[in-house]
């Protein structure tokens, strides 16, 4: 295992509002990221983890997008309840939250 049990990437990419794919930033990514960080602190998870802002994760239409590694799982998180479920079920219990999962973007 690497330095962190989980490393979460939060897409905060911003595009022109007229762009056809949209962007995670326009879909409240920063707000959801703040909620995620607060929930992680409250959960007091013993394993080391990290959460970082990222650029585009190439799932713009699904945003806001959060990727959990090393599992390579991508989630669309839009509410406090979504975040709480990922923190509890995935980061604490190690179970993928299938109904919030989106397909991983194709490798370039």
C-alpha distances in whole Angstrom, upper triangle without the diagonal:
4,7,7,7,10,12,15,18,22,24,27,29,33,35,39,40,42,39,39,36,36,33,30,32,35,33,32,29,29,30,28,25,27,27,23,23,25,24,20,22,24,22,20,17,15,11,11,12,14,17,19,22,22,25,26,24,27,27,30,32,30,29,28,24,21,18,15,11,9,12,15,17,20,22,26,26,30,30,29,29,27,24,25,24,21,20,21,20,17,15,16,17,14,18,19,22,24,27,26,23,25,24,22,24,25,23,25
4,5,7,9,10,14,16,20,22,25,27,30,33,37,38,40,37,38,34,34,31,28,29,33,32,31,27,27,29,26,23,25,26,22,21,24,23,19,21,24,21,20,17,15,11,10,10,12,15,16,19,20,22,24,22,25,26,29,31,29,28,26,23,20,17,14,11,9,13,14,17,20,22,25,26,29,30,29,29,27,24,25,24,21,20,21,21,18,15,17,19,16,19,20,23,25,28,26,24,25,24,22,23,24,22,24
4,7,9,9,13,15,19,22,24,26,30,33,36,38,40,37,38,34,34,30,28,29,32,31,29,26,25,27,25,22,23,24,20,19,22,21,17,19,21,20,18,15,13,10,7,8,10,13,15,18,19,22,24,22,26,27,29,32,29,28,26,23,20,17,14,12,11,15,16,19,21,22,25,25,29,29,28,28,26,23,24,24,21,19,21,21,18,15,17,19,17,20,21,24,26,29,26,25,26,26,23,25,26,24,26
4,5,6,10,13,16,19,22,24,28,31,34,35,38,35,36,32,31,28,25,26,29,28,26,23,23,24,22,19,20,20,17,16,18,18,14,16,18,16,15,12,11,7,5,5,7,10,13,16,17,20,22,20,24,24,26,29,26,25,23,20,17,14,11,9,9,12,14,16,18,19,22,22,25,25,24,24,22,19,20,20,17,15,17,18,14,11,13,16,14,17,18,20,23,25,23,21,23,23,21,23,25,23,25
4,7,10,13,17,20,22,25,29,32,35,36,38,36,36,32,31,28,25,27,30,28,26,23,23,24,21,19,20,20,17,16,18,17,13,15,18,15,14,10,10,6,6,6,8,11,14,18,18,22,23,21,24,24,26,28,25,24,23,20,16,14,10,8,8,10,13,14,16,18,21,21,24,24,23,23,21,18,18,18,15,13,14,14,11,9,10,12,10,14,15,17,20,23,21,19,21,22,20,22,24,23,26
4,6,10,13,16,19,21,25,28,32,32,34,32,32,28,28,24,21,23,26,24,23,19,20,21,18,16,17,17,14,13,16,15,12,14,17,14,14,11,11,8,7,5,7,8,11,14,15,18,19,17,20,20,23,25,22,20,19,16,12,10,7,6,6,8,10,11,13,14,17,17,20,21,20,20,18,15,16,15,12,11,13,13,10,7,10,12,10,13,13,15,17,20,18,16,18,19,17,19,21,21,23
4,7,10,13,16,18,22,25,28,29,32,29,29,26,25,22,19,20,23,22,21,17,17,19,16,13,16,16,13,12,16,15,12,15,17,16,16,13,14,11,9,6,5,6,8,11,11,15,16,14,18,18,20,23,20,18,17,14,10,8,6,5,7,9,10,11,12,13,16,16,19,20,20,20,18,15,16,17,13,12,15,15,12,10,13,15,13,15,14,16,19,21,18,16,17,18,16,17,20,19,21
4,7,10,13,15,19,22,25,26,28,26,26,23,22,18,15,17,20,18,17,13,14,15,13,10,13,13,10,10,14,13,11,14,17,15,16,14,16,13,12,8,6,5,6,9,9,13,14,12,15,15,17,19,17,15,13,10,7,6,5,6,9,10,10,10,10,10,13,12,16,17,16,17,15,12,14,14,11,11,14,14,11,10,13,16,14,15,14,14,17,18,15,14,15,16,14,16,19,18,20
4,6,9,12,15,18,22,23,25,23,23,20,18,15,12,14,17,16,15,11,12,14,12,10,13,14,11,12,15,15,14,17,19,18,19,17,19,17,15,11,8,6,5,6,6,9,10,9,12,13,14,17,15,13,11,8,6,5,7,8,11,12,10,10,9,10,12,12,15,17,17,19,16,13,16,17,13,14,17,17,14,13,17,19,17,18,16,16,18,19,16,14,14,15,13,14,17,16,18
4,6,9,12,15,19,19,22,20,21,17,16,12,9,10,13,12,11,7,9,11,9,7,10,12,10,11,14,14,14,16,19,18,20,19,21,19,17,14,11,7,6,5,6,8,9,9,12,12,12,15,13,10,8,6,5,7,9,11,14,15,13,12,10,10,10,10,12,14,15,17,14,12,15,16,13,14,17,18,16,15,18,20,19,19,17,17,18,18,15,14,14,16,14,14,18,18,19
4,6,9,12,15,16,19,16,17,14,12,9,6,8,11,10,10,7,9,12,10,9,13,14,13,14,17,18,17,20,22,22,24,22,25,23,21,17,14,11,9,6,5,5,6,6,9,9,9,12,11,8,7,6,6,8,12,14,17,17,14,13,11,11,10,11,13,15,17,19,16,14,18,19,16,17,21,21,18,18,22,24,22,22,19,19,19,19,16,15,14,15,13,13,16,17,17
4,6,10,13,14,17,15,17,14,12,8,6,5,9,9,9,6,6,10,10,9,12,14,13,14,17,18,18,21,23,23,25,24,27,25,23,19,16,12,10,6,6,6,7,9,12,12,10,13,13,9,8,8,9,12,15,17,20,20,18,17,14,14,13,13,13,16,17,20,17,16,20,21,18,19,23,23,21,21,24,26,25,25,22,22,23,22,18,18,17,18,17,16,19,20,20
4,7,10,12,14,12,14,12,10,6,6,6,9,10,11,9,10,13,13,12,15,18,17,18,21,22,22,24,27,27,28,28,30,28,26,22,19,15,13,9,7,5,5,8,10,11,9,12,13,10,9,10,12,14,17,19,22,22,19,19,15,15,14,15,16,19,20,23,20,19,23,24,21,22,26,26,24,24,27,29,28,27,24,24,24,24,20,19,18,19,17,15,18,19,18
4,7,9,11,10,13,11,8,6,7,5,7,10,11,10,11,14,15,14,17,19,19,20,23,24,25,27,29,29,31,31,33,31,29,25,22,19,16,12,11,9,8,12,12,13,10,13,14,11,11,13,15,17,21,23,25,26,23,22,19,18,16,17,17,20,22,24,22,21,25,26,24,25,29,29,27,27,30,32,31,30,27,26,27,26,22,22,20,21,20,18,21,22,21
4,6,8,7,10,9,7,6,9,8,8,11,13,13,14,17,18,18,20,22,23,24,26,28,28,30,32,33,34,34,37,35,32,29,26,22,19,15,14,11,10,13,12,13,10,12,14,12,13,15,17,19,23,25,28,28,24,24,20,20,18,19,19,22,24,27,24,24,28,28,27,28,32,32,30,30,33,35,33,33,29,28,28,27,24,23,21,22,21,18,21,22,21
4,5,5,9,10,8,8,11,10,9,13,15,15,17,19,20,21,23,25,25,27,29,30,31,33,35,36,38,37,40,38,36,32,29,26,23,19,18,15,14,17,16,16,13,14,17,15,16,18,21,23,27,29,31,31,28,27,23,23,21,22,21,24,26,29,27,27,30,31,29,31,35,35,33,33,37,38,37,36,33,31,31,29,26,26,24,24,24,21,24,25,23
4,6,8,9,6,8,11,10,7,11,13,14,16,18,19,20,22,24,25,26,28,29,31,33,34,35,37,37,40,39,37,33,30,26,24,20,19,17,15,18,17,16,12,13,15,14,15,17,21,23,27,29,32,32,28,27,23,22,19,20,19,22,25,27,25,25,29,30,29,30,34,34,32,33,36,38,36,35,32,30,30,28,25,25,23,24,24,22,24,26,25
4,6,9,7,10,14,13,11,14,16,18,20,21,22,24,26,27,28,30,32,33,34,36,38,38,40,40,43,41,39,36,33,29,27,23,21,19,17,19,17,17,13,13,16,16,17,19,23,25,29,31,34,33,30,29,25,24,21,22,21,24,28,30,27,28,32,32,31,33,36,36,35,35,39,40,38,37,34,32,31,29,26,26,24,25,25,22,24,26,25
4,6,5,8,12,12,11,13,16,17,19,21,22,23,25,27,27,29,31,32,33,35,37,37,39,38,41,39,37,34,31,27,25,21,19,16,14,16,14,14,10,11,14,14,16,17,21,23,26,28,31,30,27,26,22,22,19,21,20,24,27,29,26,27,31,31,29,31,35,34,32,33,37,38,36,35,31,30,29,27,25,24,21,22,21,19,21,23,21
4,6,9,13,14,12,14,17,18,21,22,22,23,26,27,27,30,32,32,33,36,37,37,39,38,41,39,38,34,31,28,26,23,20,18,15,16,13,13,10,9,13,13,15,17,20,22,26,28,31,29,26,25,21,21,18,20,20,24,27,28,26,27,30,30,29,31,34,33,32,33,36,37,35,34,30,28,27,25,23,22,19,20,20,17,19,22,21
4,7,10,12,11,12,15,15,18,20,19,20,24,24,24,26,29,29,30,33,34,34,36,35,38,36,34,30,28,25,23,19,17,15,11,12,10,9,6,6,9,10,12,13,17,18,22,24,27,26,22,21,17,17,15,17,17,21,24,25,23,23,27,27,25,28,31,30,28,29,33,33,31,30,26,25,24,22,20,19,16,16,16,14,16,18,18
4,7,9,7,8,12,12,15,17,17,18,21,22,22,24,26,27,28,30,32,32,34,33,36,35,33,29,26,23,21,18,16,14,11,13,11,10,6,6,9,8,10,12,16,18,22,24,27,26,23,21,17,17,14,16,15,19,22,23,21,22,25,25,24,26,29,29,27,28,32,33,31,30,26,25,24,22,19,19,17,18,18,16,18,21,20
4,5,5,7,9,9,12,14,14,15,17,19,19,21,23,24,24,27,29,29,31,30,33,31,29,26,23,19,17,14,12,10,8,10,10,9,5,7,9,7,8,10,13,15,19,21,24,24,20,19,15,15,12,14,13,17,20,22,19,19,23,23,21,23,27,27,25,25,29,30,29,28,24,23,23,21,18,18,16,17,16,15,18,19,19
4,5,5,7,5,9,11,10,11,14,15,15,17,19,20,21,23,25,25,27,27,29,28,26,22,20,16,14,11,11,10,8,9,10,9,6,8,8,5,4,7,10,13,16,19,22,21,18,17,13,12,10,10,10,14,16,18,16,15,19,20,18,20,23,23,22,22,25,27,25,25,22,20,20,19,16,16,14,16,15,15,18,20,20
4,5,6,5,7,9,10,10,13,15,15,17,19,20,21,23,25,25,27,27,30,29,27,23,20,16,14,11,11,10,10,12,13,12,10,12,12,8,7,10,12,15,18,21,24,24,21,20,16,15,13,13,12,15,17,19,17,17,20,22,20,21,25,25,24,24,27,29,28,27,24,23,24,22,19,19,18,20,19,18,21,23,23
4,6,7,9,11,12,13,15,16,17,19,21,22,23,26,27,28,30,30,33,32,30,26,24,20,18,15,15,13,13,14,15,14,10,11,12,9,8,12,15,18,21,24,27,26,24,22,18,17,14,13,12,15,17,20,18,18,22,23,22,23,26,27,26,26,29,31,30,29,26,24,24,23,19,20,19,21,21,20,23,25,25
4,6,9,9,9,11,14,14,15,18,19,20,21,24,24,25,28,28,31,30,28,25,22,19,17,15,15,14,13,14,15,12,10,10,9,6,6,10,12,16,19,22,25,24,22,20,16,14,11,10,8,11,14,16,15,15,18,19,18,20,23,24,23,23,26,28,27,26,23,21,21,19,16,17,16,18,19,19,22,24,25
4,6,5,6,9,10,11,12,14,16,17,18,20,21,22,25,25,29,28,26,23,20,17,16,13,14,15,14,15,17,15,13,13,12,9,7,10,12,16,19,22,25,24,22,20,17,14,12,10,8,10,12,15,14,13,17,18,17,19,22,23,22,22,25,27,26,25,23,21,22,20,17,18,18,20,21,21,24,26,26
4,5,5,6,9,10,10,12,14,15,16,18,20,21,23,23,26,25,23,19,17,13,12,9,11,11,12,12,14,13,11,13,11,8,5,8,9,13,15,18,21,21,19,17,14,12,10,9,8,10,12,15,13,12,15,17,15,16,20,21,19,19,22,24,24,23,21,19,20,19,15,16,16,18,18,18,22,23,24
4,6,5,6,9,10,11,12,14,15,17,19,20,22,22,25,24,22,19,16,12,11,9,11,12,14,15,17,16,15,17,15,11,9,11,11,15,17,20,23,23,21,20,17,15,13,11,11,12,13,16,15,13,16,18,17,17,21,22,21,20,23,25,25,25,23,21,23,22,18,19,19,22,21,21,25,25,26
4,5,5,6,9,10,11,12,14,16,17,18,21,21,25,25,23,20,18,14,14,12,14,16,17,18,20,18,17,18,16,13,10,12,13,16,18,21,24,24,23,21,18,15,14,11,9,9,10,13,13,11,14,17,16,16,19,21,20,20,22,25,25,24,23,21,23,21,18,19,20,23,23,23,27,28,29
4,5,5,6,9,10,10,12,14,15,16,19,19,22,22,21,18,16,12,12,11,14,15,16,16,18,16,15,16,14,11,8,10,10,13,15,18,21,21,19,17,15,12,10,7,7,7,8,11,10,8,11,13,12,13,16,17,17,16,19,21,21,21,19,17,19,18,14,16,17,20,20,21,24,26,27
4,5,5,6,9,10,11,13,14,15,17,17,20,20,18,15,12,9,9,8,11,13,15,15,18,17,16,18,16,12,9,10,9,12,13,16,19,19,18,17,14,13,12,9,10,10,10,13,12,9,12,14,13,12,16,18,16,15,18,21,20,21,19,18,20,19,16,17,18,20,19,20,24,25,26
4,5,5,6,9,10,11,13,14,16,17,20,20,19,16,13,10,11,11,14,16,18,18,21,20,19,21,19,15,13,14,13,15,16,19,22,22,22,20,18,16,15,12,12,11,10,14,13,10,12,15,14,13,17,19,18,17,19,22,22,23,21,20,23,22,19,20,21,24,23,24,28,28,30
4,6,5,6,9,10,11,12,15,16,19,20,19,16,15,12,13,13,16,19,20,20,22,21,20,21,19,15,13,14,13,16,16,19,22,22,21,19,17,15,14,10,10,9,7,10,10,7,9,12,12,11,14,16,16,15,17,19,20,20,19,18,20,20,16,18,20,23,23,24,28,29,31
4,5,5,6,9,10,10,13,13,16,16,15,12,11,9,11,12,14,17,18,18,21,19,19,21,18,15,12,12,10,12,12,15,18,18,18,16,15,12,13,10,11,10,8,10,9,6,8,11,9,8,11,14,13,11,14,16,17,17,16,15,18,18,15,16,18,21,20,22,26,26,28
4,5,5,6,9,10,11,12,15,15,14,11,10,8,10,11,15,18,20,19,22,22,22,23,21,18,15,15,12,14,14,16,19,19,19,18,17,16,16,13,14,13,11,14,13,10,11,14,12,10,13,16,15,13,14,18,18,19,19,18,21,21,18,19,21,24,23,24,28,28,29
4,5,5,6,9,10,12,15,16,16,14,13,11,13,15,18,21,23,23,26,24,24,26,23,20,17,18,15,17,17,19,22,22,23,21,20,18,18,15,15,13,10,13,13,10,10,14,13,11,13,16,16,14,15,18,20,21,21,19,23,23,20,21,23,26,26,27,31,31,33
4,5,5,6,9,10,14,15,15,13,13,12,15,16,19,22,23,22,25,24,24,25,22,20,17,17,15,16,15,18,20,20,21,19,18,16,16,13,14,12,9,10,11,8,7,10,10,7,9,13,13,11,12,15,16,17,17,16,20,20,17,19,21,24,24,26,30,31,33
4,5,5,6,7,11,11,11,9,10,9,13,15,18,21,23,22,25,24,24,26,23,20,18,17,14,15,13,16,17,18,19,18,18,16,17,15,16,15,12,13,13,9,9,11,10,7,9,12,12,9,10,13,15,16,17,16,20,21,18,19,21,24,23,26,29,29,31
4,5,5,8,11,12,12,11,11,11,15,17,20,24,25,25,28,27,28,29,26,23,21,20,17,19,17,19,20,21,22,21,21,20,21,18,19,17,14,16,16,12,12,14,14,10,12,15,15,12,12,16,18,20,20,20,24,24,22,23,25,28,27,29,32,32,34
4,5,8,12,14,14,14,15,15,18,20,23,26,28,27,30,29,29,30,27,24,22,22,19,20,19,21,22,23,24,22,22,21,21,18,19,16,13,14,15,12,10,13,13,10,11,15,15,13,12,15,18,19,20,19,23,23,21,23,26,29,28,31,34,34,37
4,5,9,11,12,12,14,14,18,20,23,26,27,26,29,28,29,30,26,24,22,21,18,19,17,19,20,20,22,20,21,19,20,18,19,17,14,14,14,11,9,11,11,8,8,11,12,10,8,12,14,16,17,17,21,21,20,21,24,27,26,29,32,33,35
4,6,9,10,11,13,14,18,21,23,27,29,27,31,30,31,32,29,27,24,23,20,20,18,19,20,21,23,22,23,21,23,20,22,20,17,17,18,15,13,15,14,10,11,14,14,11,9,13,15,18,19,20,23,24,23,24,26,29,28,31,33,34,36
4,6,8,8,11,13,17,20,22,26,27,25,29,28,29,31,27,26,23,22,18,18,15,16,17,17,20,19,20,20,22,20,22,21,18,18,17,14,13,14,13,9,9,12,11,8,7,10,12,15,17,17,21,23,21,21,24,26,25,28,31,31,33
4,6,9,12,15,18,22,24,28,29,28,31,30,32,34,30,29,27,25,21,20,17,17,17,18,21,21,23,22,25,23,26,24,22,22,21,18,16,17,16,12,13,15,14,10,9,12,13,16,19,20,24,26,24,24,27,29,27,30,32,32,35
4,6,10,13,17,20,22,25,27,25,28,28,30,32,29,27,25,23,19,18,14,14,14,15,18,18,20,21,23,22,25,24,22,22,21,18,17,17,15,12,13,14,12,9,9,11,11,15,17,19,22,25,23,22,25,26,25,27,29,29,31
4,7,11,14,17,19,23,25,23,27,27,28,31,28,26,24,22,18,16,13,13,13,15,17,18,20,20,23,22,25,24,22,23,21,18,18,19,16,13,15,16,14,10,11,14,14,17,18,20,23,26,23,23,25,26,24,26,28,27,29
4,7,10,14,16,19,21,19,23,23,25,27,24,22,20,18,14,13,10,10,11,13,15,15,16,17,20,18,21,21,19,20,19,15,16,16,13,11,14,15,12,9,11,14,13,16,16,18,21,23,20,20,22,23,21,23,25,24,27
4,7,10,12,16,18,17,21,21,22,25,23,20,18,16,12,12,10,10,12,14,14,15,16,16,18,17,20,20,19,20,18,15,16,17,14,12,15,17,14,11,14,17,16,18,18,19,22,23,20,20,21,22,20,21,24,23,25
4,7,9,13,15,14,18,18,19,22,19,17,15,13,10,10,9,10,13,14,14,14,14,14,15,14,17,17,16,18,16,13,15,16,13,12,15,17,14,12,15,18,17,18,17,18,20,22,18,18,19,20,18,20,22,22,23
4,6,10,13,13,16,17,18,21,19,16,14,12,10,10,11,12,14,16,15,15,14,15,16,15,17,18,18,20,18,15,18,19,16,15,19,20,17,15,18,21,20,21,20,20,22,23,20,19,19,20,18,19,21,21,22
4,7,10,11,14,15,15,18,17,14,12,11,9,10,12,14,16,18,16,16,14,14,15,14,16,18,18,20,18,16,19,20,17,17,21,22,19,18,21,23,22,23,21,21,23,23,19,19,19,20,18,18,20,20,21
4,7,8,11,13,13,16,15,13,11,10,9,10,12,13,16,17,14,15,13,14,15,15,17,19,20,22,19,17,21,21,18,19,22,23,20,19,23,25,23,23,21,21,23,23,19,18,17,18,15,15,17,17,17
4,6,9,11,11,15,15,12,12,11,11,12,15,15,18,19,16,16,14,15,15,16,18,21,22,24,21,20,23,24,21,22,25,25,23,22,26,28,26,26,23,23,24,24,21,19,17,18,15,14,16,16,15
4,5,8,7,11,12,10,10,9,10,11,15,16,18,18,15,15,12,14,14,15,17,20,22,24,21,20,23,23,21,22,26,25,22,22,26,28,25,25,22,22,22,22,19,17,15,15,13,11,13,13,13
4,6,7,11,10,9,10,7,8,8,12,13,15,15,12,12,9,11,12,14,16,19,21,22,19,18,22,21,18,20,23,22,20,20,24,25,22,22,19,19,19,19,16,14,12,11,9,7,10,11,11
4,6,9,9,10,11,9,11,11,15,16,18,17,13,13,11,12,12,15,17,21,23,24,20,20,24,23,20,23,26,25,22,23,27,27,25,24,20,20,19,20,17,15,12,11,9,6,9,10,10
4,6,6,7,9,7,10,10,14,16,18,17,13,12,9,10,9,13,14,18,21,21,18,18,22,21,18,21,24,22,20,22,25,26,23,22,18,18,17,16,14,12,9,8,8,6,10,12,13
4,5,5,8,8,11,13,16,19,21,20,17,15,12,12,10,13,14,17,20,21,18,19,22,22,20,22,25,24,22,24,27,28,26,25,21,20,19,18,15,14,11,12,12,10,13,15,16
4,6,9,9,13,15,18,21,23,22,18,16,13,12,10,13,13,17,20,21,18,19,22,22,20,23,26,25,23,25,28,28,27,25,21,19,18,17,14,14,11,12,13,11,14,17,18
4,6,7,10,12,15,18,21,19,16,14,10,9,6,9,10,14,17,17,14,15,19,18,16,19,22,21,19,21,24,25,23,21,18,16,15,13,11,10,8,10,11,11,14,17,18
3,5,8,11,15,18,20,19,16,14,10,9,6,8,8,12,15,16,13,14,17,17,16,18,21,20,19,20,23,24,23,21,18,16,16,15,11,11,10,12,13,12,16,18,19
4,7,10,13,17,20,18,16,14,10,8,6,6,7,10,13,14,11,12,15,16,14,16,19,19,18,18,22,23,22,21,18,16,16,15,11,12,11,14,14,14,18,20,21
4,7,10,13,16,15,12,10,7,6,5,7,9,12,14,15,12,12,15,15,12,15,18,17,15,16,20,21,19,18,15,14,14,14,10,10,9,11,10,11,15,16,18
4,7,10,13,12,10,8,6,5,6,7,10,13,14,15,11,10,13,13,10,12,15,15,12,13,16,18,16,16,13,12,14,14,10,10,10,12,11,12,16,17,19
4,6,9,9,7,6,4,6,9,10,14,16,17,17,14,12,15,14,11,13,16,15,12,12,16,17,14,14,12,12,13,15,12,10,10,11,9,11,14,14,16
4,6,6,6,5,6,8,11,12,16,17,17,17,14,12,14,13,10,11,13,12,9,9,13,14,11,12,10,11,13,15,12,10,12,13,11,13,16,16,19
3,4,5,7,9,12,15,16,20,21,21,21,18,16,18,17,13,13,16,15,11,10,14,15,12,13,12,14,15,18,16,13,14,14,12,14,16,15,18
4,6,8,11,14,17,19,22,24,23,23,20,18,20,18,15,15,17,16,12,11,14,15,11,13,12,15,17,19,18,15,16,16,13,15,17,15,18
4,5,9,12,15,17,21,22,22,21,18,17,18,16,13,14,16,14,10,11,14,13,10,10,9,12,13,16,15,12,13,13,11,14,15,15,18
4,7,10,13,16,19,21,22,21,18,17,19,17,14,15,17,16,12,13,16,16,13,13,10,13,13,16,14,11,11,10,7,10,12,12,15
4,7,10,12,16,18,19,18,14,14,16,14,11,13,15,13,10,11,15,15,12,11,8,9,10,12,10,7,8,8,7,10,13,14,17
4,7,10,13,16,17,17,13,13,15,14,11,14,16,14,12,13,17,17,14,13,10,10,10,11,8,6,6,7,6,9,12,13,16
4,6,10,12,13,13,9,10,13,11,9,12,14,13,11,13,16,16,15,13,10,8,9,9,6,4,5,8,9,11,15,17,19
4,7,10,12,12,8,10,13,12,10,13,16,15,14,15,18,19,18,16,13,11,11,9,6,6,7,10,11,13,17,19,21
4,6,8,9,6,6,10,10,9,11,14,14,13,14,17,18,18,16,13,11,12,11,7,9,10,14,15,16,20,22,24
4,7,8,6,8,11,12,12,14,16,16,16,18,20,21,21,19,17,14,15,13,10,12,13,16,18,19,23,25,27
4,5,5,6,9,10,11,13,14,15,16,17,19,20,21,19,17,14,16,14,11,14,16,19,21,22,26,28,30
4,5,5,6,9,10,11,12,14,15,15,16,18,19,18,17,14,17,15,13,16,18,21,22,24,28,30,32
4,5,5,6,9,10,10,12,13,15,15,16,18,16,15,12,14,13,11,14,17,21,22,24,28,30,32
4,6,5,6,9,10,10,11,13,14,15,16,14,12,9,11,10,7,11,13,17,18,21,24,26,29
4,5,5,6,9,10,10,11,12,14,15,14,13,10,13,13,10,12,15,18,18,21,24,26,28
4,6,5,6,8,10,10,11,12,14,13,13,11,14,14,12,14,17,21,21,24,27,29,31
4,5,5,6,8,9,10,10,11,10,10,7,11,10,9,12,15,18,19,22,26,27,30
4,6,5,5,6,8,9,10,9,8,6,10,11,8,10,13,16,16,19,23,24,27
4,6,6,5,6,9,9,10,10,10,13,14,12,13,17,19,19,22,25,26,29
4,6,6,5,6,9,9,10,10,13,14,13,15,18,21,21,24,28,29,31
4,6,6,5,6,5,7,7,10,12,11,12,16,18,19,23,25,27,30
4,6,5,4,5,5,7,10,12,11,11,14,16,16,20,22,23,26
4,6,6,8,9,10,14,16,14,14,17,19,18,21,24,24,27
4,6,8,11,12,15,17,16,17,20,22,22,25,27,28,31
4,6,9,10,14,16,16,16,19,21,21,25,27,28,31
4,7,9,12,15,15,14,17,19,18,22,24,24,28
4,6,9,12,12,12,15,16,17,21,23,24,27
4,6,9,9,8,11,13,13,17,19,21,24
4,6,6,6,10,13,14,18,20,22,25
4,5,5,8,10,13,16,19,21,24
4,6,8,11,14,17,20,23,26
4,7,10,12,15,18,21,24
4,7,9,12,15,17,20
4,6,9,12,15,18
4,6,9,12,15
4,6,9,12
4,6,9
4,6
4
